[in-house]
């Protein structure tokens, strides 16, 4: 197959964030995994998975997660990226 990469084990990164970490409703997740495309899951302060407005793989170490439709977020939220 052309263009297919395989790896023996999945790699992952997690981070916690609050409203103060957002810039105009967007959280930049610096995962430092050197992988452009990840599966992203975001959880709110009640441990419920939420669907971001948009997720952009900005480069191989950062993902922009748009949460602007949620307004001011309350408490600590969490994100996990798996590649």
DOROPA-183925 format. One record per atom (N, C-alpha, C): residue number from 1; atom name; x, y, z. Coordinates in pm, 1 decimal. Example, Ala and Ser with C-alpha at 12.3 -4.5 7.8 and 13.67 -1.06 7.14 Angstrom:
REM DOROPA-183925
<n:1, atom:N, east:1319.0, north:-569.0, up:780.0> $
<n:1, atom:CA, east:1230.0, north:-450.0, up:780.0> $
<n:1, atom:C, east:1320.0, north:-330.0, up:780.0> $
<n:2, atom:N, east:1285.0, north:-225.0, up:708.0> $
<n:2, atom:CA, east:1367.0, north:-106.0, up:714.0> $
<n:2, atom:C, east:1290.0, north:3.0, up:787.0> $
This chain:
REM DOROPA-183925
<n:1, atom:N, east:83.8, north:-118.2, up:0.0> $
<n:1, atom:CA, east:0.0, north:0.0, up:0.0> $
<n:1, atom:C, east:88.1, north:124.2, up:0.0> $
<n:2, atom:N, east:42.9, north:222.7, up:-67.8> $
<n:2, atom:CA, east:116.4, north:348.4, up:-73.7> $
<n:2, atom:C, east:60.1, north:446.6, up:27.3> $
<n:3, atom:N, east:149.3, north:512.7, up:99.4> $
<n:3, atom:CA, east:106.9, north:617.4, up:191.9> $
<n:3, atom:C, east:48.3, north:569.7, up:322.8> $
<n:4, atom:N, east:60.3, north:443.4, up:354.2> $
<n:4, atom:CA, east:6.1, north:391.2, up:479.2> $
<n:4, atom:C, east:119.8, north:373.6, up:578.4> $
<n:5, atom:N, east:102.1, north:429.8, up:697.4> $
<n:5, atom:CA, east:199.7, north:411.4, up:803.5> $
<n:5, atom:C, east:140.6, north:320.6, up:909.2> $
<n:6, atom:N, east:221.8, north:233.8, up:962.6> $
<n:6, atom:CA, east:176.5, north:148.1, up:1070.8> $
<n:6, atom:C, east:268.6, north:167.3, up:1190.6> $
<n:7, atom:N, east:214.0, north:144.5, up:1307.5> $
<n:7, atom:CA, east:295.6, north:149.2, up:1427.7> $
<n:7, atom:C, east:251.5, north:35.1, up:1518.6> $
<n:8, atom:N, east:344.5, north:-12.8, up:1597.9> $
<n:8, atom:CA, east:318.2, north:-128.2, up:1683.0> $
<n:8, atom:C, east:218.7, north:-96.4, up:1793.8> $
<n:9, atom:N, east:229.5, north:20.1, up:1852.5> $
<n:9, atom:CA, east:143.7, north:57.3, up:1964.5> $
<n:9, atom:C, east:81.7, north:193.8, up:1940.8> $
<n:10, atom:N, east:-40.9, north:214.8, up:1983.9> $
<n:10, atom:CA, east:-95.5, north:349.3, up:1974.6> $
<n:10, atom:C, east:-21.5, north:442.5, up:2071.4> $
<n:11, atom:N, east:-11.7, north:566.3, up:2032.3> $
<n:11, atom:CA, east:48.0, north:666.4, up:2119.3> $
<n:11, atom:C, east:-61.4, north:764.3, up:2158.3> $
<n:12, atom:N, east:-49.4, north:821.4, up:2276.3> $
<n:12, atom:CA, east:-154.9, north:912.1, up:2320.4> $
<n:12, atom:C, east:-98.2, north:1023.1, up:2407.9> $
<n:13, atom:N, east:-178.6, north:1127.4, up:2419.9> $
<n:13, atom:CA, east:-145.7, north:1239.8, up:2507.7> $
<n:13, atom:C, east:-275.5, north:1293.4, up:2564.9> $
<n:14, atom:N, east:-268.6, north:1345.5, up:2685.9> $
<n:14, atom:CA, east:-385.5, north:1404.6, up:2750.4> $
<n:14, atom:C, east:-349.3, north:1541.9, up:2804.8> $
<n:15, atom:N, east:-451.3, north:1624.2, up:2823.4> $
<n:15, atom:CA, east:-430.9, north:1756.2, up:2883.5> $
<n:15, atom:C, east:-560.7, north:1800.9, up:2948.5> $
<n:16, atom:N, east:-547.8, north:1880.4, up:3051.3> $
<n:16, atom:CA, east:-661.8, north:1944.4, up:3117.1> $
<n:16, atom:C, east:-655.9, north:2092.3, up:3085.3> $
<n:17, atom:N, east:-773.9, north:2155.6, up:3074.5> $
<n:17, atom:CA, east:-776.9, north:2298.5, up:3045.4> $
<n:17, atom:C, east:-900.7, north:2363.6, up:3105.4> $
<n:18, atom:N, east:-893.2, north:2493.6, up:3121.4> $
<n:18, atom:CA, east:-1005.0, north:2573.4, up:3172.8> $
<n:18, atom:C, east:-1035.7, north:2682.8, up:3071.4> $
<n:19, atom:N, east:-1138.1, north:2761.3, up:3100.0> $
<n:19, atom:CA, east:-1177.4, north:2867.6, up:3008.4> $
<n:19, atom:C, east:-1063.1, north:2965.1, up:2980.9> $
<n:20, atom:N, east:-979.0, north:2989.9, up:3079.4> $
<n:20, atom:CA, east:-866.4, north:3081.1, up:3062.3> $
<n:20, atom:C, east:-762.7, north:3032.5, up:2962.9> $
<n:21, atom:N, east:-765.7, north:2903.8, up:2928.9> $
<n:21, atom:CA, east:-671.9, north:2847.3, up:2831.6> $
<n:21, atom:C, east:-721.0, north:2861.2, up:2688.0> $
<n:22, atom:N, east:-845.3, north:2905.9, up:2670.0> $
<n:22, atom:CA, east:-901.7, north:2920.2, up:2536.5> $
<n:22, atom:C, east:-871.0, north:3058.9, up:2480.9> $
<n:23, atom:N, east:-849.1, north:3066.1, up:2351.3> $
<n:23, atom:CA, east:-831.6, north:3193.1, up:2281.8> $
<n:23, atom:C, east:-946.5, north:3205.3, up:2183.0> $
<n:24, atom:N, east:-1037.0, north:3299.1, up:2206.5> $
<n:24, atom:CA, east:-1160.9, north:3315.8, up:2128.6> $
<n:24, atom:C, east:-1233.1, north:3182.5, up:2108.8> $
<n:25, atom:N, east:-1242.7, north:3104.6, up:2216.6> $
<n:25, atom:CA, east:-1316.7, north:2978.7, up:2215.3> $
<n:25, atom:C, east:-1241.0, north:2859.4, up:2161.3> $
<n:26, atom:N, east:-1112.4, north:2877.3, up:2129.6> $
<n:26, atom:CA, east:-1033.4, north:2768.2, up:2071.9> $
<n:26, atom:C, east:-922.1, north:2727.7, up:2168.1> $
<n:27, atom:N, east:-913.2, north:2597.6, up:2194.0> $
<n:27, atom:CA, east:-805.4, north:2544.1, up:2276.1> $
<n:27, atom:C, east:-700.4, north:2482.3, up:2184.5> $
<n:28, atom:N, east:-575.0, north:2520.7, up:2201.8> $
<n:28, atom:CA, east:-466.1, north:2460.6, up:2126.5> $
<n:28, atom:C, east:-405.0, north:2349.8, up:2211.2> $
<n:29, atom:N, east:-423.6, north:2227.5, up:2164.8> $
<n:29, atom:CA, east:-374.9, north:2108.3, up:2233.2> $
<n:29, atom:C, east:-235.6, north:2076.6, up:2180.3> $
<n:30, atom:N, east:-134.0, north:2103.5, up:2261.3> $
<n:30, atom:CA, east:3.9, north:2072.3, up:2225.5> $
<n:30, atom:C, east:34.0, north:1931.7, up:2276.1> $
<n:31, atom:N, east:23.6, north:1833.4, up:2187.0> $
<n:31, atom:CA, east:39.7, north:1693.3, up:2227.7> $
<n:31, atom:C, east:183.6, north:1643.2, up:2213.8> $
<n:32, atom:N, east:265.9, north:1708.9, up:2134.4> $
<n:32, atom:CA, east:408.7, north:1674.6, up:2117.9> $
<n:32, atom:C, east:432.4, north:1528.1, up:2078.5> $
<n:33, atom:N, east:341.8, north:1470.4, up:1999.4> $
<n:33, atom:CA, east:355.2, north:1330.5, up:1958.7> $
<n:33, atom:C, east:420.2, north:1314.1, up:1821.4> $
<n:34, atom:N, east:443.5, north:1424.5, up:1753.5> $
<n:34, atom:CA, east:502.6, north:1422.0, up:1619.6> $
<n:34, atom:C, east:418.8, north:1338.1, up:1523.2> $
<n:35, atom:N, east:286.7, north:1353.2, up:1535.9> $
<n:35, atom:CA, east:190.1, north:1284.8, up:1449.2> $
<n:35, atom:C, east:86.6, north:1389.4, up:1407.2> $
<n:36, atom:N, east:63.8, north:1403.9, up:1278.3> $
<n:36, atom:CA, east:-26.3, north:1507.7, up:1228.5> $
<n:36, atom:C, east:-172.4, north:1480.3, up:1263.9> $
<n:37, atom:N, east:-218.0, north:1356.5, up:1246.0> $
<n:37, atom:CA, east:-360.4, north:1327.1, up:1259.5> $
<n:37, atom:C, east:-386.1, north:1233.2, up:1376.6> $
<n:38, atom:N, east:-470.5, north:1277.9, up:1468.4> $
<n:38, atom:CA, east:-505.7, north:1201.8, up:1588.4> $
<n:38, atom:C, east:-656.4, north:1187.6, up:1599.1> $
<n:39, atom:N, east:-700.1, north:1087.5, up:1672.1> $
<n:39, atom:CA, east:-839.7, north:1079.3, up:1714.4> $
<n:39, atom:C, east:-848.9, north:1160.5, up:1843.4> $
<n:40, atom:N, east:-939.9, north:1256.3, up:1847.4> $
<n:40, atom:CA, east:-950.3, north:1348.8, up:1960.0> $
<n:40, atom:C, east:-1081.1, north:1325.3, up:2034.6> $
<n:41, atom:N, east:-1073.9, north:1321.0, up:2166.7> $
<n:41, atom:CA, east:-1193.2, north:1314.0, up:2251.7> $
<n:41, atom:C, east:-1183.3, north:1425.9, up:2354.8> $
<n:42, atom:N, east:-1294.0, north:1499.0, up:2372.5> $
<n:42, atom:CA, east:-1299.0, north:1610.5, up:2467.7> $
<n:42, atom:C, east:-1408.2, north:1580.7, up:2569.7> $
<n:43, atom:N, east:-1375.6, north:1602.5, up:2697.4> $
<n:43, atom:CA, east:-1470.2, north:1578.0, up:2807.2> $
<n:43, atom:C, east:-1487.5, north:1704.9, up:2888.5> $
<n:44, atom:N, east:-1612.1, north:1735.2, up:2925.2> $
<n:44, atom:CA, east:-1639.5, north:1855.5, up:3003.3> $
<n:44, atom:C, east:-1615.5, north:1831.7, up:3152.5> $
<n:45, atom:N, east:-1650.0, north:1930.6, up:3234.2> $
<n:45, atom:CA, east:-1626.5, north:1921.4, up:3378.1> $
<n:45, atom:C, east:-1717.3, north:1820.7, up:3448.3> $
<n:46, atom:N, east:-1815.4, north:1765.7, up:3376.5> $
<n:46, atom:CA, east:-1901.4, north:1660.7, up:3430.6> $
<n:46, atom:C, east:-1863.7, north:1523.4, up:3374.4> $
<n:47, atom:N, east:-1744.3, north:1515.0, up:3312.5> $
<n:47, atom:CA, east:-1692.7, north:1390.7, up:3254.4> $
<n:47, atom:C, east:-1778.0, north:1337.4, up:3139.8> $
<n:48, atom:N, east:-1848.7, north:1427.5, up:3070.8> $
<n:48, atom:CA, east:-1927.7, north:1389.3, up:2954.3> $
<n:48, atom:C, east:-1851.2, north:1426.9, up:2828.7> $
<n:49, atom:N, east:-1848.5, north:1335.0, up:2733.7> $
<n:49, atom:CA, east:-1781.3, north:1365.6, up:2607.8> $
<n:49, atom:C, east:-1862.3, north:1469.2, up:2531.0> $
<n:50, atom:N, east:-1793.7, north:1569.7, up:2479.4> $
<n:50, atom:CA, east:-1858.8, north:1675.1, up:2402.0> $
<n:50, atom:C, east:-1801.8, north:1673.8, up:2259.7> $
<n:51, atom:N, east:-1880.6, north:1724.6, up:2167.7> $
<n:51, atom:CA, east:-1838.0, north:1732.7, up:2028.5> $
<n:51, atom:C, east:-1793.6, north:1875.5, up:1998.3> $
<n:52, atom:N, east:-1666.0, north:1895.1, up:1969.5> $
<n:52, atom:CA, east:-1618.0, north:2028.5, up:1935.3> $
<n:52, atom:C, east:-1682.9, north:2079.5, up:1806.0> $
<n:53, atom:N, east:-1684.6, north:2210.6, up:1788.7> $
<n:53, atom:CA, east:-1736.6, north:2269.4, up:1665.7> $
<n:53, atom:C, east:-1648.5, north:2230.9, up:1547.1> $
<n:54, atom:N, east:-1518.6, north:2227.2, up:1571.9> $
<n:54, atom:CA, east:-1423.6, north:2193.3, up:1466.7> $
<n:54, atom:C, east:-1291.8, north:2151.8, up:1530.2> $
<n:55, atom:N, east:-1222.4, north:2060.0, up:1465.5> $
<n:55, atom:CA, east:-1088.7, north:2018.2, up:1508.7> $
<n:55, atom:C, east:-996.5, north:2034.7, up:1388.5> $
<n:56, atom:N, east:-885.2, north:2107.1, up:1408.2> $
<n:56, atom:CA, east:-789.8, north:2130.4, up:1300.5> $
<n:56, atom:C, east:-652.5, north:2080.1, up:1342.1> $
<n:57, atom:N, east:-596.1, north:1990.8, up:1262.0> $
<n:57, atom:CA, east:-459.9, north:1942.2, up:1286.2> $
<n:57, atom:C, east:-365.2, north:2047.8, up:1229.9> $
<n:58, atom:N, east:-320.1, north:2139.1, up:1315.9> $
<n:58, atom:CA, east:-240.6, north:2252.2, up:1267.8> $
<n:58, atom:C, east:-99.6, north:2212.3, up:1227.2> $
<n:59, atom:N, east:-41.2, north:2115.0, up:1294.4> $
<n:59, atom:CA, east:88.5, north:2058.7, up:1257.8> $
<n:59, atom:C, east:105.1, north:1925.6, up:1330.0> $
<n:60, atom:N, east:223.4, north:1867.9, up:1325.4> $
<n:60, atom:CA, east:241.6, north:1733.8, up:1381.7> $
<n:60, atom:C, east:249.3, north:1730.6, up:1533.8> $
<n:61, atom:N, east:237.1, north:1846.5, up:1598.7> $
<n:61, atom:CA, east:240.6, north:1850.9, up:1744.8> $
<n:61, atom:C, east:127.6, north:1931.1, up:1808.2> $
<n:62, atom:N, east:39.4, north:1988.3, up:1726.6> $
<n:62, atom:CA, east:-67.4, north:2073.7, up:1779.2> $
<n:62, atom:C, east:-199.0, north:2050.4, up:1707.5> $
<n:63, atom:N, east:-307.3, north:2059.1, up:1785.1> $
<n:63, atom:CA, east:-441.9, north:2048.5, up:1732.5> $
<n:63, atom:C, east:-522.4, north:2165.6, up:1788.1> $
<n:64, atom:N, east:-593.7, north:2236.6, up:1701.6> $
<n:64, atom:CA, east:-681.2, north:2344.7, up:1744.7> $
<n:64, atom:C, east:-821.9, north:2287.6, up:1760.5> $
<n:65, atom:N, east:-878.4, north:2302.3, up:1881.3> $
<n:65, atom:CA, east:-1010.5, north:2248.5, up:1912.5> $
<n:65, atom:C, east:-1104.4, north:2365.4, up:1937.0> $
<n:66, atom:N, east:-1197.9, north:2384.9, up:1846.1> $
<n:66, atom:CA, east:-1291.8, north:2496.9, up:1853.4> $
<n:66, atom:C, east:-1411.1, north:2458.8, up:1941.0> $
<n:67, atom:N, east:-1424.5, north:2529.6, up:2051.9> $
<n:67, atom:CA, east:-1535.3, north:2507.6, up:2146.0> $
<n:67, atom:C, east:-1618.5, north:2634.0, up:2161.3> $
<n:68, atom:N, east:-1612.0, north:2724.7, up:2064.9> $
<n:68, atom:CA, east:-1674.1, north:2855.9, up:2079.3> $
<n:68, atom:C, east:-1825.6, north:2850.8, up:2099.5> $
<n:69, atom:N, east:-1893.0, north:2749.7, up:2046.1> $
<n:69, atom:CA, east:-2038.4, north:2742.4, up:2064.8> $
<n:69, atom:C, east:-2077.3, north:2709.3, up:2208.8> $
<n:70, atom:N, east:-1981.9, north:2664.9, up:2289.6> $
<n:70, atom:CA, east:-2008.8, north:2631.8, up:2429.4> $
<n:70, atom:C, east:-2002.1, north:2754.4, up:2519.4> $
<n:71, atom:N, east:-1961.8, north:2869.1, up:2465.9> $
<n:71, atom:CA, east:-1951.2, north:2991.3, up:2546.1> $
<n:71, atom:C, east:-1841.3, north:2978.1, up:2649.8> $
<n:72, atom:N, east:-1862.4, north:3038.9, up:2765.0> $
<n:72, atom:CA, east:-1766.1, north:3029.2, up:2874.4> $
<n:72, atom:C, east:-1777.5, north:2890.8, up:2936.5> $
<n:73, atom:N, east:-1668.7, north:2815.7, up:2932.8> $
<n:73, atom:CA, east:-1675.1, north:2681.0, up:2990.4> $
<n:73, atom:C, east:-1652.4, north:2688.3, up:3141.2> $
<n:74, atom:N, east:-1712.3, north:2594.8, up:3211.8> $
<n:74, atom:CA, east:-1706.1, north:2590.8, up:3356.9> $
<n:74, atom:C, east:-1615.8, north:2477.4, up:3401.8> $
<n:75, atom:N, east:-1533.0, north:2503.9, up:3501.5> $
<n:75, atom:CA, east:-1449.0, north:2399.3, up:3559.2> $
<n:75, atom:C, east:-1335.8, north:2356.7, up:3467.9> $
<n:76, atom:N, east:-1285.8, north:2237.3, up:3493.1> $
<n:76, atom:CA, east:-1173.3, north:2182.8, up:3418.5> $
<n:76, atom:C, east:-1224.3, north:2080.0, up:3317.2> $
<n:77, atom:N, east:-1183.7, north:2097.3, up:3192.1> $
<n:77, atom:CA, east:-1216.4, north:2004.5, up:3085.3> $
<n:77, atom:C, east:-1091.3, north:1924.6, up:3050.7> $
<n:78, atom:N, east:-1110.0, north:1813.0, up:2980.6> $
<n:78, atom:CA, east:-998.1, north:1726.3, up:2944.0> $
<n:78, atom:C, east:-1003.6, north:1688.5, up:2797.2> $
<n:79, atom:N, east:-885.4, north:1669.6, up:2740.8> $
<n:79, atom:CA, east:-874.9, north:1625.4, up:2602.4> $
<n:79, atom:C, east:-775.4, north:1510.0, up:2595.6> $
<n:80, atom:N, east:-805.4, north:1416.4, up:2505.9> $
<n:80, atom:CA, east:-713.7, north:1304.8, up:2481.5> $
<n:80, atom:C, east:-698.4, north:1287.0, up:2332.4> $
<n:81, atom:N, east:-575.2, north:1272.2, up:2289.4> $
<n:81, atom:CA, east:-546.7, north:1245.7, up:2149.1> $
<n:81, atom:C, east:-476.6, north:1112.0, up:2137.9> $
<n:82, atom:N, east:-523.4, north:1029.0, up:2042.9> $
<n:82, atom:CA, east:-464.5, north:897.4, up:2020.7> $
<n:82, atom:C, east:-425.5, north:887.1, up:1873.9> $
<n:83, atom:N, east:-302.9, north:843.3, up:1850.0> $
<n:83, atom:CA, east:-255.3, north:831.7, up:1712.1> $
<n:83, atom:C, east:-201.7, north:694.6, up:1684.0> $
